[in-house]
């Protein structure tokens, strides 16, 4: 009886799940070819043309793997070259696309934009992290090109807001109230390079700037000091 009870609680071992690979590299191809030759019928060997075709496939697979290896090496070399070239931008004055502005603890901040055409009115709408409008700055009869807004750090009620990063949206309209392209810009000196995202980004004002957002690079002004006799 005890034997029957023990058998009732017996769990048969699970069957082994066959494992394999969906990759067919030169090693796998060579194993298949060797197995085919070892198990062929001596009275009906593999057709010569079929065998030659298989050897050609094997050679093609080997060449493809070699080409992939060389391509990987080229990619690594290109990545290293890109990293080195980005490092040369440190210390340069960078103009870049951005949708934010950083207000310091004291003083104001400059908001810059690139206006595609002459405008009757342009606006810089400053919002907090929740999307609430803090301040709206307006200029009239503005020519195309670079436009600067000076924000004194006050909200629309005249109250000083906390220092930090704020969102900026630029809008512009012509005499017929038709919208004009008006892209926000930031301008600061690059102080470093980071690869934290898996690709190089410049560190500007404590923020990360993608290389695709850079629109202009300028040499930093020299600080040569002259001394009198």
Beta strands, then each sheet from edge to edge (+ up, - down):
strand 1: 93-97
strand 2: 100-103
strand 3: 109-115
strand 4: 119-127
strand 5: 133-142
strand 6: 145-151
strand 7: 164-173
strand 8: 182-194
strand 9: 201-204
strand 10: 207-210
strand 11: 214-218
sheet 1: 6+ 3- 8+ 1- 11+
sheet 2: 2+ 7- 4+ 5-
sheet 3: 6+ 3- 8+ 9- 10+
end
